Amino acid sequence: MVIDTKYDYLIVGAGLFGSIFAHEASKRGKSCLVIDKRNHIGGNVFTKEIEGINVHQYGAHIFHTSNKQVWDYMNGFSEFNRYTNSPLASYQNELYNLPFNMNTFHKMWGVRTPAEAKAIIAKQVMEAGIKLPRNLEEQAISLVGRDIYEKLVKGYTEKQWGMRATELPAFIIKRLPVRFTFDNNYFDDAYQGIPIGGYTKIVEKLLENIEVNLNTDFFANRRELEKISPKILFTGMIDEFYQYRHGELEYRSLKFEQELLNLENYQGNAVVNYTEFEVPYTRIIEHKHFEYGTQPKTVITKEYALTMNKGDEPYYPVNNLKNEAIYAKYKELAQQEARTIFGGRLAEYKYYDMHHIVERALKVVEEEMQV
């Protein structure tokens, strides 16, 4: 691979963070080259049209925020619909509304009033008698009682983390969302929706008139790529960037099994979580419901949470005490960098939602351009 042109910024990763940085830097007169090892732009928010349905190729992405600046920024690239995230939980063929709310409690216990629901939860918490939770299981039971924990938390959490709840630290669950109203809206944010036409169209607009090289692995071409620009924005794994000198950080990976079905409607909802440990996947996504689709066919995706091995795609960090101690060493190295900026879930070893990514990317641009 030969790239002779000099750029102001080399941006490693054509996901949302890298694309926003490239767009904003370009607006300020900076030249950028964006590279990505995948064969498409958009990173994990990439959507692909199948039978007229915008399919979220890397899991469900629902945009939500209470930051009007962030909401307005995203709406500058696409009109958003009024989609409201109202997932269901399936446990032994029973369906429960999420987050935990009065619909959930009515289905579970037959209660009709908030006072009845609160009394049952309080009784179960008291019966558990947990004063100082030693693990995630005890922490969850001390918050919501045994019924909700056993049916709606335990199996799903164990699949997500690849460990039994009794082996997970208590601090992973600081709180569990419990609402004593008949409201199935998962998020409390002021703004929520799905971009009409899919997320890929947003990223295409962000990267208009910016040079993008796909199928380009930074690490396979590192020596050559580092010569073409005085500054680098890096959105990959920070431990890999530093050649694992302080050890490997843990990440969780995901596997997606996609099916095109000759059905108009498979499950009647965009997202159904499967909370039994014995069901291997964590959720089934039916993509057409994100945009109120009426297509004659439907696309579903079964999502599996996996332990990441080398060569697998990382999706989110495992923020336990061991990994945080390792990351602190990498963060110290990053803070000494004059040339490289680190941004995003993998590079900052932090779980970000999309609105956090937008907010963070805009902030990083502002800080960088003032230097």
C-alpha positions in Angstrom: 0.0 0.0 0.0 1.4 3.4 -1.0 0.0 6.7 0.1 2.1 9.7 -0.7 -0.3 12.5 0.2 0.3 14.3 3.5 -2.8 14.9 5.6 -3.4 17.0 8.7 -5.1 14.0 10.4 -5.0 10.2 10.0 -8.3 8.9 11.5 -8.3 5.2 12.4 -11.9 4.0 12.3 -14.8 5.1 10.2 -17.3 4.7 13.0 -19.4 7.5 14.5 -16.5 9.0 16.5 -14.0 9.0 13.7 -16.5 10.3 11.2 -17.7 13.2 13.3 -14.1 14.2 14.0 -13.2 14.0 10.3 -16.3 16.1 9.4 -15.7 18.8 11.9 -11.9 18.9 11.2 -12.6 19.2 7.5 -15.1 22.1 8.1 -12.2 23.9 9.8 -10.0 23.5 6.8 -8.0 20.4 7.9 -7.3 17.5 5.5 -8.2 14.1 6.7 -7.7 10.5 5.7 -10.1 8.0 7.3 -9.2 4.3 7.3 -11.1 1.3 8.5 -10.2 -2.4 8.4 -13.8 -3.3 7.6 -15.3 -3.1 4.1 -17.8 -0.4 5.0 -18.1 2.9 6.8 -20.2 3.4 9.9 -18.5 1.1 12.4 -21.0 -0.6 14.6 -23.9 1.7 13.6 -23.7 0.5 10.0 -27.1 -0.3 8.6 -27.6 -2.4 5.4 -30.8 -2.4 3.3 -32.2 -5.9 2.8 -35.6 -6.2 1.1 -36.3 -2.6 1.8 -35.5 -3.0 5.6 -32.7 -1.1 7.2 -30.9 -3.8 9.1 -28.7 -2.9 12.1 -25.8 -5.2 11.2 -24.1 -5.0 14.7 -27.0 -5.0 17.1 -29.9 -2.6 17.9 -29.0 1.1 17.9 -31.6 3.4 19.3 -30.6 7.0 19.5 -31.6 8.8 22.7 -30.3 11.9 24.5 -31.4 14.7 26.7 -28.7 17.0 25.2 -30.5 19.2 22.7 -27.2 20.2 21.1 -26.5 16.6 20.4 -30.0 15.9 19.1 -30.0 18.9 16.8 -26.5 18.0 15.5 -27.7 14.5 14.5 -30.9 15.8 13.0 -28.8 18.0 10.8 -27.8 14.9 8.9 -31.0 12.9 8.9 -34.7 13.2 10.0 -35.4 10.9 12.9 -38.7 9.1 13.4 -40.6 8.8 16.7 -39.5 5.3 17.6 -39.6 4.6 21.3 -37.6 1.7 22.8 -40.0 -0.7 24.5 -38.3 -4.0 24.7 -39.8 -7.2 26.0 -38.2 -10.0 28.1 -39.0 -13.6 27.4 -38.6 -16.1 30.3 -39.9 -19.6 29.9 -42.3 -18.5 27.3 -43.7 -15.7 29.5 -43.4 -12.1 28.2 -42.6 -9.2 30.5 -42.3 -5.5 29.8 -39.0 -3.7 30.3 -37.8 -1.7 32.1 -39.3 -3.1 35.3 -42.6 -1.3 35.6 -46.2 -1.8 36.7 -46.9 -3.8 33.5 -44.0 -6.1 34.6 -45.3 -6.4 38.2 -48.9 -7.0 37.2 -47.8 -9.9 34.9 -45.4 -11.3 37.6 -47.6 -10.9 40.7 -51.1 -9.8 39.6 -50.7 -6.5 41.4 -52.5 -3.4 40.2 -51.1 -0.5 42.4 -47.6 0.8 43.0 -48.1 0.3 46.8 -48.7 -3.4 46.2 -45.6 -3.8 44.0 -43.4 -1.9 46.4 -44.6 -4.0 49.3 -43.7 -7.2 47.5 -40.2 -6.0 46.5 -39.6 -4.7 50.0 -40.6 -8.0 51.6 -38.3 -10.0 49.3 -35.4 -7.6 49.9 -36.0 -7.9 53.7 -36.2 -11.7 53.5 -32.9 -11.9 51.6 -31.3 -10.1 54.6 -28.3 -9.0 52.5 -26.4 -6.3 54.4 -23.2 -6.1 52.4 -23.5 -7.6 48.9 -20.5 -9.8 48.0 -21.3 -10.3 44.3 -23.7 -9.2 41.6 -26.4 -11.7 42.5 -26.6 -10.4 46.1 -26.4 -6.8 44.9 -29.4 -7.4 42.5 -31.5 -9.2 45.0 -30.9 -6.5 47.6 -32.2 -3.9 45.0 -35.2 -5.7 43.4 -35.9 -8.9 45.3 -35.6 -12.5 44.2 -38.5 -12.8 41.7 -37.3 -10.1 39.4 -33.7 -11.1 39.8 -34.3 -14.8 39.0 -36.6 -14.2 36.0 -35.3 -11.0 34.4 -31.7 -10.3 35.6 -29.8 -13.5 36.4 -29.6 -15.4 33.1 -29.4 -12.4 30.8 -26.5 -10.9 32.9 -24.6 -14.2 33.0 -24.9 -14.6 29.2 -23.7 -11.0 28.7 -20.6 -11.4 30.9 -19.9 -15.1 30.3 -19.8 -15.7 34.1 -22.1 -16.8 36.8 -23.6 -13.9 38.7 -22.1 -15.1 42.0 -18.7 -14.7 40.3 -19.3 -11.1 39.1 -18.4 -8.2 41.4 -21.3 -6.3 43.1 -20.3 -2.9 41.7 -21.3 -3.9 38.1 -24.9 -3.2 39.1 -25.1 0.1 41.0 -28.9 0.3 40.4 -31.6 -1.4 38.5 -34.3 0.8 36.8 -37.6 0.2 38.6 -40.7 2.3 37.7 -44.0 2.3 39.5 -45.9 3.5 36.4 -47.4 1.7 33.4 -44.8 3.2 31.1 -42.8 0.9 28.8 -40.4 3.6 27.5 -37.0 2.2 28.3 -35.2 5.6 28.2 -35.9 8.7 30.3 -34.3 11.0 27.7 -36.1 13.9 26.2 -35.3 12.9 22.6 -35.4 9.5 21.1 -35.7 8.0 17.6 -34.2 6.2 14.7 -32.8 8.0 11.6 -35.2 7.5 8.7 -33.2 5.6 6.1 -30.7 4.1 8.5 -27.5 5.3 10.2 -25.2 4.6 7.2 -26.8 7.6 5.4 -25.7 9.8 8.4 -22.1 8.6 8.2 -22.1 9.0 4.4 -23.0 12.7 4.9 -20.4 13.1 7.6 -17.7 11.8 5.3 -18.7 13.6 2.1 -15.7 14.9 0.3 -13.3 13.2 2.8 -11.0 10.5 1.6 -11.8 7.1 3.0 -9.7 3.9 2.6 -11.6 0.7 3.6 -10.1 -2.7 4.0 -7.1 -1.0 5.5 -5.7 -2.4 8.7 -3.7 0.2 10.7 -1.5 -2.3 12.4 -0.7 -4.2 9.2 0.5 -0.9 7.6 1.4 1.0 10.7 4.9 2.2 9.8 3.8 3.5 6.4 0.6 5.1 7.7 2.2 6.9 10.5 4.4 8.8 8.0 1.5 10.5 6.2 0.2 12.7 9.0 1.5 14.6 12.0 -1.6 13.8 14.0 -3.6 10.6 14.5 -7.1 10.0 15.9 -7.2 6.4 17.0 -10.5 4.6 17.9 -9.3 1.1 18.2 -8.2 -0.9 21.2 -5.7 1.1 23.3 -3.8 -2.0 24.5 -3.2 -3.1 20.9 -2.0 0.4 20.0 0.7 0.1 22.7 1.5 -3.5 21.7 0.1 -4.9 24.9 3.1 -3.7 26.9 1.1 -3.5 30.1 -1.0 -6.6 29.4 -4.2 -7.3 27.5 -7.4 -5.7 28.4 -10.6 -7.7 28.3 -13.4 -7.0 25.9 -16.7 -8.7 25.2 -17.5 -9.8 21.7 -20.8 -10.5 19.9 -22.0 -12.9 17.3 -25.0 -12.2 15.1 -27.1 -14.8 13.2 -29.3 -13.0 10.6 -32.3 -14.5 8.9 -34.5 -13.2 6.1 -38.0 -14.7 6.7 -40.9 -15.0 4.3 -43.1 -13.5 7.0 -44.7 -10.1 7.4 -44.1 -10.0 11.2 -42.1 -12.4 13.3 -42.3 -11.2 16.9 -44.3 -8.0 16.9 -41.5 -5.9 18.5 -38.1 -4.6 17.6 -36.3 -6.2 20.5 -37.1 -9.2 22.7 -34.5 -10.2 25.4 -34.2 -13.8 26.3 -33.4 -13.9 30.0 -33.0 -17.7 30.6 -29.4 -18.8 30.7 -30.4 -22.0 28.8 -31.4 -19.9 25.7 -28.0 -19.2 24.2 -28.7 -15.9 22.6 -29.4 -12.7 24.6 -32.0 -11.2 22.3 -33.8 -11.3 18.9 -34.0 -8.1 16.9 -36.7 -7.6 14.2 -35.3 -4.7 12.3 -38.4 -3.5 10.4 -40.1 -2.4 13.6 -37.5 0.3 14.1 -39.0 2.2 11.2 -42.6 0.9 11.3 -42.0 -1.3 8.2 -44.8 -2.8 6.2 -42.6 -4.9 3.9 -43.9 -8.4 3.0 -40.8 -10.0 4.5 -38.9 -9.5 7.7 -35.2 -9.7 8.9 -34.4 -11.0 12.4 -31.0 -11.2 14.1 -30.2 -13.5 17.0 -27.5 -11.9 19.2 -25.0 -13.8 21.2 -22.5 -12.4 23.8 -19.1 -14.0 23.7 -15.7 -13.9 25.4 -13.4 -12.1 23.0 -10.3 -14.0 21.8 -7.5 -12.5 19.7 -8.8 -11.9 16.2 -12.4 -11.5 17.3 -14.2 -8.2 17.0 -14.3 -6.3 20.3 -17.6 -4.5 21.2 -17.4 -3.3 24.7 -14.9 -3.2 27.7 -15.1 -5.4 30.8 -14.7 -2.6 33.4 -13.8 -4.7 36.5 -11.1 -3.7 39.0 -8.4 -5.8 37.3 -8.9 -4.2 33.9 -9.3 -0.7 35.3 -5.9 -1.1 36.9 -4.4 -2.1 33.5 -6.2 0.6 31.7 -4.9 3.2 34.1 -1.3 2.4 32.9 -2.4 2.8 29.2 -4.2 6.0 30.0 -1.0 7.4 31.5 0.8 6.7 28.3 -2.0 8.2 26.2 -1.9 11.4 28.3 1.8 11.8 27.4 1.1 11.5 23.7 1.6 14.7 21.7 0.7 13.1 18.4 -2.2 10.6 19.0 -5.7 11.3 20.2 -7.7 8.4 21.6 -11.5 8.4 21.3 -14.4 5.9 21.6 -15.3 2.8 23.5 -12.2 0.8 22.7 -9.6 3.6 22.8 -10.9 5.1 26.1 -11.9 1.7 27.5 -15.3 3.1 28.5 -18.9 2.1 27.7 -20.4 4.9 25.5 -23.8 5.1 24.1 -24.2 6.8 20.7 -25.2 10.2 22.2 -22.1 10.0 24.5 -19.9 9.4 21.4 -21.4 12.4 19.6 -20.9 14.6 22.6 -17.4 13.3 23.2 -16.3 13.6 19.6 -17.5 17.2 19.4 -15.7 18.1 22.6 -12.4 16.4 21.4 -12.6 18.4 18.1 -13.1 21.7 20.0 -10.1 20.9 22.3 -7.9 19.8 19.5 -8.6 22.8 17.2 -7.9 25.3 20.0 -4.4 23.9 20.5 
